[in-house]
Amino acid sequence: QAAAALDAARADLNKIDAEIALLDKRLRDCFPVAPMSGYMTDKFIDPGELAGVGTPFVKISRLDTVWVKVYLPPADLTGIKLNDRAEIDPEDGDDAVPGYITWISSEAEFTPKNVQTREARADLVYAVKITIPNPDERLKIGMPVSVTIP
């Protein structure tokens, strides 16, 4: 009879331990943690707002690798390929930063409005994405740069 009471007490203890573990998890879920390190670049909800499961709170951007999109006329496209080297000059007085071509658009488009010269805005161009390792975080999001593809 004492053995049965001991087994029942152990079962109750295991049940209580499971309930404590569940409550600990629920408490931890009240304090979200970012899945990676980085900089908060956008906020989607305000303090006190209710958020559903899976609702993003903020946008986190990493600066250890950044990219820039450039637009090239069809004539310049024939001389480049994926993984070709590019030089990115942030025009801050320091040396240019190396990058490499990681994407070349397969479709021509009209030059976006944010391109600097009025003459170039009416031309058809191809978008090219250049990825830049940025371990010292020298380059920032939205920073204007000049790009040279040798």
C-alpha positions as CSV (number, residue, x, y, z in Angstrom):
1,Q,0.0,0.0,0.0
2,A,2.9,2.4,0.7
3,A,4.4,1.5,-2.7
4,A,1.2,2.4,-4.4
5,A,1.0,5.8,-2.6
6,L,4.6,6.5,-3.5
7,D,3.9,5.7,-7.2
8,A,0.8,8.0,-7.1
9,A,2.9,10.8,-5.6
10,R,5.6,10.3,-8.3
11,A,2.9,10.5,-11.0
12,D,1.5,13.7,-9.5
13,L,5.0,15.1,-9.3
14,N,5.7,14.3,-13.0
15,K,2.4,15.9,-13.9
16,I,3.2,19.1,-12.0
17,D,6.7,19.2,-13.6
18,A,5.1,19.0,-17.0
19,E,2.7,21.8,-16.1
20,I,5.6,23.9,-14.9
21,A,7.5,23.3,-18.1
22,L,4.5,24.4,-20.1
23,L,4.0,27.5,-18.1
24,D,7.7,28.3,-18.4
25,K,7.4,28.0,-22.2
26,R,4.4,30.2,-22.3
27,L,6.2,32.8,-20.2
28,R,9.2,32.7,-22.6
29,D,6.9,33.1,-25.6
30,C,5.8,36.5,-24.1
31,F,9.3,37.9,-24.6
32,P,10.2,37.3,-28.3
33,V,13.8,37.0,-29.3
34,A,15.1,37.8,-32.8
35,P,16.2,34.8,-34.8
36,M,19.4,36.6,-35.8
37,S,21.5,39.6,-34.9
38,G,21.2,42.8,-36.9
39,Y,19.6,46.2,-37.0
40,M,15.9,46.9,-36.7
41,T,15.0,48.8,-39.9
42,D,11.2,48.7,-39.7
43,K,8.6,48.3,-37.0
44,F,5.2,46.7,-37.8
45,I,3.4,46.8,-34.5
46,D,3.4,49.2,-31.5
47,P,3.7,48.4,-27.8
48,G,0.4,47.2,-26.4
49,E,-0.9,45.9,-29.7
50,L,-2.0,42.3,-30.0
51,A,-0.1,40.2,-32.4
52,G,-1.3,36.9,-33.8
53,V,0.8,33.8,-34.1
54,G,3.4,34.2,-36.8
55,T,2.9,38.0,-37.0
56,P,6.2,39.8,-37.6
57,F,7.0,42.6,-35.1
58,V,10.0,44.2,-36.8
59,K,12.2,43.9,-39.8
60,I,15.8,43.0,-39.0
61,S,18.5,43.8,-41.5
62,R,22.0,42.4,-41.5
63,L,24.9,44.5,-42.7
64,D,27.6,41.9,-42.9
65,T,26.6,41.3,-46.5
66,V,24.8,44.0,-48.5
67,W,23.8,44.4,-52.1
68,V,23.3,47.2,-54.7
69,K,21.2,47.0,-57.9
70,V,22.6,48.8,-61.0
71,Y,21.0,49.2,-64.4
72,L,23.0,48.5,-67.5
73,P,22.2,49.1,-71.2
74,P,22.1,45.9,-73.4
75,A,25.5,46.8,-75.0
76,D,27.2,46.6,-71.6
77,L,25.4,43.3,-70.6
78,T,27.3,41.2,-73.1
79,G,30.6,41.8,-71.3
80,I,29.5,40.5,-67.8
81,K,28.5,37.2,-66.2
82,L,27.6,35.9,-62.8
83,N,30.4,36.1,-60.2
84,D,32.3,38.8,-62.1
85,R,34.0,41.2,-59.9
86,A,32.8,44.8,-59.3
87,E,34.2,47.7,-57.4
88,I,31.9,49.7,-55.1
89,D,32.9,53.2,-54.2
90,P,30.9,54.7,-51.3
91,E,32.6,58.1,-52.1
92,D,33.7,58.5,-48.5
93,G,37.3,59.0,-49.3
94,D,38.4,55.5,-48.5
95,D,39.2,52.7,-51.0
96,A,36.6,51.0,-53.1
97,V,35.0,47.8,-51.7
98,P,35.0,44.6,-53.8
99,G,31.8,42.9,-54.7
100,Y,30.6,40.3,-57.2
101,I,27.6,40.0,-59.6
102,T,25.0,37.6,-58.2
103,W,22.0,38.2,-60.5
104,I,21.4,39.5,-64.0
105,S,17.8,40.2,-65.1
106,S,16.6,38.3,-68.1
107,E,14.2,41.0,-69.1
108,A,14.7,44.6,-70.1
109,E,12.9,47.3,-68.3
110,F,12.6,51.1,-68.6
111,T,15.1,52.8,-66.4
112,P,13.7,53.5,-62.9
113,K,13.0,57.1,-62.0
114,N,15.8,57.1,-59.3
115,V,18.5,56.8,-62.0
116,Q,20.6,60.0,-61.9
117,T,20.6,61.2,-65.6
118,R,17.4,62.3,-67.4
119,E,18.7,60.9,-70.7
120,A,19.1,57.4,-69.3
121,R,15.5,57.3,-67.8
122,A,13.9,56.7,-71.2
123,D,16.2,53.8,-72.2
124,L,15.7,50.1,-71.8
125,V,18.1,48.6,-69.3
126,Y,18.8,45.4,-67.4
127,A,18.9,45.2,-63.6
128,V,22.1,43.7,-62.2
129,K,22.5,42.8,-58.5
130,I,26.0,43.1,-56.9
131,T,26.6,41.5,-53.6
132,I,29.2,43.0,-51.3
133,P,30.8,41.4,-48.3
134,N,30.7,44.1,-45.6
135,P,32.2,42.6,-42.4
136,D,33.2,45.9,-40.9
137,E,29.7,47.3,-41.7
138,R,31.2,50.3,-43.6
139,L,28.4,50.3,-46.1
140,K,24.9,51.2,-44.8
141,I,21.4,50.6,-46.2
142,G,20.5,53.3,-48.7
143,M,24.0,54.8,-48.9
144,P,24.7,56.2,-52.4
145,V,27.6,54.4,-54.2
146,S,29.3,54.4,-57.5
147,V,29.9,51.0,-59.2
148,T,32.6,50.0,-61.7
149,I,32.5,46.6,-63.4
150,P,36.0,46.1,-64.9
